[in-house]
Amino acid sequence: MNPILVEVARGGHVESFHRGAVVVVDADGCVIQAWGDVERPIYPRSAVKPLQALPLVASDAADRFGLTDAEIALACGSHAGEPLHVATAESMLRKASQDGSCLECGVHWPLSEAVTRELAGRGQLPSTLHNNCSGKHAGFICLARHRGLDPVGYVKPDHPAMREVTKALANVTGTVLNESCRAIDGCSIPTFAMPLRSVATGFARLGTGCHLTSTLTSAAVRIRAAIAAAPFMLAGLGRFDTRIATAFGEAVLCKCGAEGVAAAAIPGQGLGLAIKIDDGAGRAAEVAMAALLRRILPGPLADHDELSRSVDVSLHNWNGMVVGQVRACLPESAH
Amino acid sequence: MNPILVEVARGGHVESFHRGAVVVVDADGCVIQAWGDVERPIYPRSAVKPLQALPLVASDAADRFGLTDAEIALACGSHAGEPLHVATAESMLRKASQDGSCLECGVHWPLSEAVTRELAGRGQLPSTLHNNCSGKHAGFICLARHRGLDPVGYVKPDHPAMREVTKALANVTGTVLNESCRAIDGCSIPTFAMPLRSVATGFARLGTGCHLTSTLTSAAVRIRAAIAAAPFMLAGLGRFDTRIATAFGEAVLCKCGAEGVAAAAIPGQGLGLAIKIDDGAGRAAEVAMAALLRRILPGPLADHDELSRSVDVSLHNWNGMVVGQVRACLPESAH
């Protein structure tokens, strides 16, 4: 039974609460702290995008096509479909002599409700470029083109570009990724169930380069620098991953995924962090990650306003009254 | 520890799961079946709108202003902001010589994403009439006007109209509702924490009239008939409460509320049902309620397609591929 990590309060009562598992590991995959079952296989979903972007950089595709920091960061991001995100995905594709018609991620309205209304207000429909995964997919297409491959079918497990992505993911997380743990993600690429501990291990290695080839280590350095230089590309205006990257720069690389997953690298301490909320709630994954960072980071960083704001979020009603809180309650003692 | 009621599967693994409490009671409030802790105080939120609408009918306000079935059903509903919902709320207010400027529920974009985009596409902004609670609030204003009261401040606990609503809610649920259990709902009216068992008791009495005055019993009959006659007003196109009311007519009155609450009356069996998902997930409350109805209703009703569809909902990704399921796993044995 996983512990309660986050409470949602209203008036004098706890209205809802979220259980989950939390793990902190070093780059050897050794558990430093854990709450709950961190060995149960979970789907890391978009939380591992920064790991899935490693081949884009390690293959030299990023340099060959002259990708900017913003473009590399977008390849690691789940963006809100804001105009700059769309333009950046389009630019990546153009550099590989492709366009949005090559993207196999499907179409959805922008994650940002405001951007959705703006788009609808102009009488427009969304395209594949607005899909929150379009940067990741544009990165896969750059990788495929760099390898001289036809990008068609790049989302399928057996496409050589996707095999290269999966191999890197297995390598950095220290897992065996095969059909038995494979499912299909929202954007149609494979997602592999793995222990939460392995997700954290991947982030510890992304942050340190330990146990990685020198090529992957260099790619990890470049990815961390790109995200720190272009935090907006990781998520979007006001969103959690962007706020953390803006506040901490290269000191913390945090990436959330669907169904209540969050992962982070703390290079300065050689640590990887991962959280899975049992019920899949994103609101809880963010608040729990903020609480975990406050617990793990050294004093001056732990005291950052961004974290104190993010561990206790006020709920406002439609008249702007404060009616409750979403607040962290990570138990004191791990096991 | 509440049991797991709903699983979210992807590929061969359970990705997320939802715990919660479930109770079935008779109109005496006696527990017929229960799963989990049904005595912990929970906020019923919008699930009790049909109970909060009782004074509107019992006071004769509904007859005095000539409210239609659709208008009474809207007073019990959490609507999607579709044009017919907005027009119906406006009509209720007009009958009481008021308009949308009297509504104190606040403004939000329509719950229906499609309707939001249509509104934005016309260059329009939402009004108080689009608030999912505008029908309930229009009902409160009708009640206040019928009583000769100034409606200003009707959302406050001490306004005489709101006191009448709270008194009816306490009466039908068999609870004492005071400041110690009071919080503020999304639409600014009070919401009172009460045991899940009490929510179910209120619905058993709404469905049977047992333990109610003859005036409240008549009001309950009228409310059940109105919802059965105008199920669209309870929620909106394709939404759960509307689907259940469309499928079952007066045989089942089901109403969901924010943070994973669902309640239902089964008049033919004299039962009231209530569910609270621990983590507040609406997706789980709906699937669990469908499973509970299938368990509780007599054969021919239990076999209704609407329930078999609703207990195992396919998840599609952005390319329309089936990637998983949200499925009920209500344990066999209650306690």
Interface residues (C-beta under 8 A of the other chain):
Chain A: M1 V8 R10 G11 G12 H13 E15 S16 F17 H18 R19 P41 I42 Y43 E104 C105 G106 V107 H108 W109 E113 T116 R117 E118 A120 G121 G123 N131 S180 C181 R182 A183 I184 D185 G186 C187 S188 T191 A193 E259 G260 I277 D278 D279 G280 A281 A284 N317 W318 N319 G320 M321 V323 G324
Chain B: M1 V8 R10 G11 G12 H13 E15 S16 F17 H18 R19 P41 I42 Y43 E104 C105 G106 V107 H108 W109 E113 T116 R117 E118 A120 G121 G123 N131 S180 C181 R182 A183 I184 D185 G186 C187 S188 T191 A193 E259 G260 I277 D278 D279 G280 A281 A284 N317 W318 N319 G320 M321 V323 G324
